[in-house]
């Protein structure tokens, strides 16, 4: 069975956690497409050309333990604005989406560009302050020297870059179901997502 779930949204809205949980719930494969851009950005920070870095990613690049830093996140956002980089990574994502057994992909342009015919499209979002607090707690908890205001500023800069870029800007697909997690527990967000997926699966199997 081929069944594709596209989950988009801004940083720290909870889409990664929701994606992993629903993939596990339904036995689907999961791809955090942001890691592709983070791995590319990390290689660029080390001196690589962005397009060459995207074309030559390896499993080792994806397994690096420094891909969640603020510097890599900003680099990822910058390389993601380059059409040539996006083009180099599109086919990998589309092939993954069509894999047998079902797939969940999360990112920023899955429902609008990568998988426009996805069986389910979700857009997971939250307020700037809520997302910044989540990211601050994550980074500070991992030993990074950050401030709440600094994290908020970085997040807003990235949001603006992602939303205003010419190549596949961050936006909810017209047919996406929006899940605002500002005042939701992760359990409630996952439940909302699984309800949508389960309903669509029933429709497909009829």
Secondary structure, 3 states (H helix, E strand, C coil): CCCEEEEECCCCCCHHHHHHHHHHHHCCEEEEHHHHHHHHHHHHHCCCCHHHHHHCCCHHHHCCCCCCCHHHHHHHHHHHCCHHHHHHHHHHHHHHHCCCCCEEEEECCHHHHHCCCCCEEEEEECCHHHHHHHHHHHHHHCCCCCCHHHHHHHHHHHHHHHHHCCCCCCCCCCCCEEEECCCCCHHHHHHHHHHHHHHHHHHHHC
